Amino acid sequence: MQGGAQVSNDARSPLEISKVLDAVVEKKSRESVGEMIFLGMLAGIYIGFGAVAATTVSAFGGMPVGLAKLLAASVFCVGLILVVIPGSELFTGNILMATGLVGGKVGFGRVVRNWFFVYLGNFVGSILLALAMSGSGLLGSPEEVTAVGANAAKIADAKIALAFAPALLRGVLCNMLVCLAVILAIAARSVEGKILGIYFPIMVFVLAGFEHSIANMYFLPAGLLAKGEFMTRFFEMFRNLIPVTLGNIIGGLVVILLHPARTRRLSGAFRRG
């Protein structure tokens, strides 16, 4: 590139990221209801796989607590890797669709429509995976809970007991990192680069104990199923899901306001200058 610094072919520039994100947003806004629900179900299952791995790794003793948390956080990353690389629809990542509102690319109705049906699909997929895990016997039964089932129950109880304000703030911090992970994956041109871009922010949010609404759509029913309390305590899950979902939305919007929107304004100023 003449007259300026060399830009690595391994990563897109901030302006290129913004353009790719615009194209992704427009594509997502045109999806049918069936596509959004189906792809949302896949993402719910994929994130659930990460949650299964994290629950399993942290179920057994014998490791220092810090190491166990680091390993659980590391294996959880497979969830977003499966969402981004094969492709599906994840509500928390799709908060970045609000960039289309900032840039005037899509209307408010299209964005909310996507969020609603993708969230619904994520919820259905996560519940289906939790039911499959319970039916497989890997969580045990209320009479004889396995180590994984006992850990799942402990996780669910802790999340339900979390007060509104802490759940909201943990949701904000979580989705700042999730949206940054998606942006880093867009920035990378190789599969390896995308995996690394996803790994570090997601590992940090799990290690820190932040709250992810879609992961909790697996953690909560899995824990209740392990205790045989899924039907009787079904609506208790929303004590966690409501504040965490609101926090996830706010966290994603914070990232949008600080990054893609600013990139557009600066690039427009450079063109005018």
C-alpha positions in Angstrom: 0.0 0.0 0.0 1.7 3.2 -1.2 2.0 6.2 1.0 1.0 4.5 4.2 1.7 1.7 6.6 1.4 -1.9 5.4 -1.7 -3.7 6.5 -1.5 -7.4 7.2 -3.5 -9.7 4.9 -4.3 -11.8 8.0 -6.7 -9.3 9.4 -9.3 -6.8 8.2 -9.0 -3.1 9.0 -11.6 -1.5 11.3 -13.3 0.1 8.2 -13.3 -3.3 6.4 -14.8 -4.9 9.6 -17.6 -2.3 9.5 -18.4 -3.0 5.8 -18.5 -6.8 6.4 -20.7 -6.2 9.4 -23.1 -4.1 7.4 -23.4 -6.8 4.8 -24.0 -9.4 7.5 -26.7 -7.2 9.1 -28.5 -6.7 5.8 -28.5 -10.5 5.1 -29.8 -11.3 8.6 -32.6 -8.7 8.2 -33.9 -10.6 5.2 -34.1 -14.0 6.7 -37.5 -15.7 7.0 -39.1 -16.6 10.3 -38.4 -20.3 9.7 -34.7 -19.6 9.0 -34.3 -17.5 12.1 -36.0 -20.1 14.4 -34.1 -23.1 12.9 -30.7 -21.4 12.8 -31.5 -20.0 16.3 -32.2 -23.6 17.5 -28.8 -24.7 16.1 -27.0 -21.9 18.0 -28.8 -22.7 21.2 -27.6 -26.3 20.9 -24.1 -25.2 20.0 -23.8 -22.8 22.9 -25.3 -25.6 25.0 -22.5 -28.0 23.9 -20.0 -25.5 25.3 -22.0 -25.4 28.6 -22.1 -29.2 28.7 -18.3 -29.2 28.4 -17.8 -26.5 31.1 -20.2 -28.3 33.5 -18.4 -31.6 33.0 -14.9 -30.2 33.4 -15.8 -28.4 36.6 -17.8 -31.4 38.1 -14.8 -33.4 39.3 -12.4 -32.5 42.1 -8.7 -32.9 42.3 -7.7 -29.8 40.5 -6.9 -26.3 42.0 -9.9 -24.1 41.7 -8.3 -21.6 39.4 -7.1 -24.3 37.0 -10.6 -25.9 37.0 -12.2 -22.5 36.2 -9.7 -21.8 33.4 -10.3 -25.3 31.8 -14.1 -24.8 32.1 -13.8 -21.4 30.5 -11.6 -22.7 27.7 -13.8 -25.6 26.7 -16.9 -23.4 26.8 -15.5 -21.4 23.9 -16.4 -24.3 21.5 -20.0 -23.0 21.6 -19.3 -19.7 19.9 -16.7 -21.3 17.6 -19.5 -23.6 16.3 -21.9 -20.7 16.0 -19.6 -18.5 14.0 -17.7 -20.9 11.7 -20.4 -23.3 10.5 -22.9 -20.5 10.8 -26.1 -20.1 12.9 -28.1 -17.4 14.6 -27.2 -16.3 18.2 -29.2 -13.6 19.9 -26.3 -12.1 21.9 -24.1 -11.8 18.8 -27.1 -10.4 16.8 -27.3 -7.4 19.1 -24.6 -6.1 16.7 -27.5 -5.8 14.2 -28.1 -2.4 15.8 -25.2 -1.1 13.7 -27.7 -1.3 10.9 -29.9 1.2 12.7 -26.9 3.5 13.3 -25.9 3.4 9.7 -29.5 3.6 8.4 -29.1 0.2 6.6 -32.1 -1.6 8.2 -35.2 -0.5 10.1 -36.0 -0.9 13.7 -38.8 -3.4 13.0 -36.4 -5.7 11.1 -33.9 -5.7 13.9 -36.4 -6.4 16.7 -38.0 -9.1 14.5 -34.7 -10.9 14.2 -33.9 -10.6 17.9 -37.3 -12.0 18.9 -37.3 -15.1 16.6 -33.6 -15.9 17.1 -34.1 -15.6 20.9 -37.0 -18.0 20.6 -35.0 -20.4 18.5 -32.1 -20.2 21.0 -34.4 -21.0 23.9 -36.0 -24.0 22.1 -32.6 -25.5 21.0 -31.2 -25.1 24.5 -34.1 -26.8 26.2 -34.0 -29.6 23.6 -30.3 -30.2 24.5 -31.0 -30.1 28.2 -33.8 -32.7 27.7 -31.5 -34.9 25.6 -28.8 -34.7 28.3 -31.3 -35.7 30.9 -32.7 -38.5 28.8 -29.2 -39.8 28.1 -28.7 -40.4 31.8 -25.6 -38.2 31.9 -27.2 -36.0 34.5 -28.4 -39.0 36.5 -31.8 -38.9 38.2 -33.3 -37.1 41.2 -32.7 -40.4 43.2 -29.1 -40.8 42.0 -27.6 -37.7 40.5 -24.2 -38.0 38.7 -21.3 -35.7 39.5 -22.2 -33.8 36.3 -25.9 -33.6 37.3 -25.0 -32.4 40.8 -22.8 -29.7 39.4 -25.5 -28.7 36.9 -28.0 -28.4 39.8 -25.5 -26.3 41.8 -25.0 -23.9 38.9 -28.7 -23.5 38.2 -29.5 -22.8 41.9 -26.8 -20.2 42.0 -28.0 -18.4 38.9 -31.6 -18.4 40.1 -30.6 -16.9 43.4 -28.7 -14.1 41.8 -30.3 -10.7 42.4 -31.6 -8.5 39.6 -28.9 -5.8 39.6 -25.9 -8.1 39.7 -27.4 -10.3 37.0 -28.0 -7.3 34.9 -24.4 -5.9 35.3 -22.9 -9.4 34.7 -25.0 -9.6 31.5 -23.7 -6.2 30.4 -20.1 -7.2 30.9 -20.6 -10.6 29.3 -22.0 -9.3 26.0 -19.4 -6.6 25.6 -16.9 -9.5 25.4 -19.2 -11.7 23.2 -19.7 -8.9 20.7 -16.0 -8.1 20.7 -15.3 -11.8 20.0 -17.7 -11.7 17.0 -15.9 -8.6 15.8 -12.5 -10.3 16.2 -13.8 -13.3 14.3 -15.0 -11.0 11.4 -11.5 -9.3 11.5 -9.7 -12.6 11.0 -9.5 -14.1 7.5 -8.4 -17.6 8.5 -10.3 -20.3 10.5 -7.4 -20.3 12.9 -7.6 -16.6 13.4 -11.3 -16.7 14.0 -10.9 -19.4 16.7 -8.2 -17.4 18.5 -10.3 -14.2 18.2 -13.3 -16.0 19.8 -11.3 -17.9 22.4 -9.8 -15.0 24.5 -12.9 -12.8 25.1 -15.1 -15.8 25.7 -12.6 -17.4 28.0 -12.4 -14.2 30.0 -16.2 -13.8 30.4 -16.7 -17.4 31.7 -13.6 -17.2 33.9 -14.8 -13.9 35.4 -18.3 -15.3 36.1 -20.3 -13.0 33.8 -23.8 -14.0 32.7 -24.8 -15.1 29.1 -28.5 -15.4 28.5 -28.3 -18.2 25.9 -25.8 -20.3 27.9 -28.2 -19.9 30.8 -31.0 -21.3 28.7 -29.0 -24.6 29.0 -27.5 -24.3 32.5 -30.9 -23.5 34.1 -33.1 -26.3 32.7 -30.2 -28.9 32.9 -29.8 -28.2 36.6 -33.6 -28.3 37.3 -33.9 -31.5 35.3 -31.1 -33.1 37.3 -33.1 -32.4 40.4 -36.5 -33.4 38.9 -37.8 -29.9 39.3 -38.0 -28.7 35.7 -41.8 -28.4 35.5 -42.4 -27.1 39.1 -39.7 -24.4 38.9 -39.8 -23.6 35.1 -40.8 -20.0 35.6 -38.1 -19.4 38.2 -35.6 -19.5 35.3 -36.8 -16.1 34.2 -35.6 -14.5 37.5 -32.2 -14.9 35.9 -33.0 -14.8 32.1 -34.9 -11.4 32.2 -32.1 -9.3 33.9 -29.3 -11.2 32.1 -31.0 -10.7 28.7 -31.5 -7.0 29.3 -27.9 -6.7 30.4 -26.7 -8.6 27.2 -28.6 -6.1 25.1 -27.1 -3.1 26.9 -23.6 -4.6 26.7 -23.9 -5.2 22.9 -25.1 -1.6 22.4 -22.2 -0.3 24.3 -19.8 -2.0 22.0 -21.7 -0.7 19.0 -21.6 2.9 20.2 -17.9 2.7 21.0 -16.7 0.9 17.9 -18.5 0.4 14.5 -20.4 3.7 14.7 -17.3 5.7 15.6 -15.4 4.0 12.7 -18.1 5.2 10.3 -18.1 8.7 11.6 -14.3 8.9 11.3 -14.1 7.4 7.9 -16.8 9.9 6.7 -14.8 12.8 8.1 -11.7 11.6 6.3 -13.6 11.4 3.0 -14.9 14.9 3.4 -11.5 16.2 4.3 
